[in-house]
Amino acid sequence: MGTSWWRSPAVVVLVTTALIGTGAPATDVAVPVSTADVRDTTSTTAHGALPGAPVGALFTGGRHFCTASVVGSPGGDLVLTAAHCLPAGAPQDLYFAPGFHDGVAPFGMWQVTAVHVPAGWAAGADQDLDFAFLTVRQAGNPRPVQDLTGAETLGVDRGSTHDIVLTGYPDGADSPVICPGRTTRFGAHQQRVACPGFPDGTSGGPWLTAVDPATGNGTVVGVIGGYQQGGDTPDVSYSAAFDQDIQDTYDAAVR
């Protein structure tokens, strides 16, 4: 349910790029969403001040096209999304806006400086490996994104049946859609959930279990992707299973 852009023959892909220009300031940045007007709001930078802040939108060319979320890491700079969301070549114009809502990026825009995907995805876009980690940085800001937004916990080998909260940013929308649902197994290495209203743009949206009602943060056990790149209907979404393959990809990303 996002645009399939990126392929590479590398074994475990690590693409790096220097920060371009001066980047975005560490205060609120209003960004265009389709034809929406640019808007400003009061900056929020305290950890946990914005419930669900680790979840945000991926942008390129000034418009968002997929969803991602901050996951806990030693460097505090790691974001999780679907592998099929990623653009061709080095991510020269790829940004993450955590907590994006009402057309506003409350923590500013964070440039993607490295991409990490599983070997099987790099070799042949294996739908059972449709997940990726992104390293992000904000020019002029010495603090990592996790310090500002908090982070989701990566859940590995947790099974395929969960009560979850699903979040995603439809193309052209200036706020996310959110749905509670119950996941089920789909084949040997996939899981599915019935949640209405998740069209293109919601790919990479996290499947959160054990959500803290105070912060909105939880354990991510899937992302919209996998089978049919997340599904061919907005009412049923899929995810590749989070097993040893995602753990290996995470370990490579944090080295």
Disulfide bonds with the S-S distance in Angstrom:
Cys66-Cys85 2.12
Cys179-Cys195 2.18
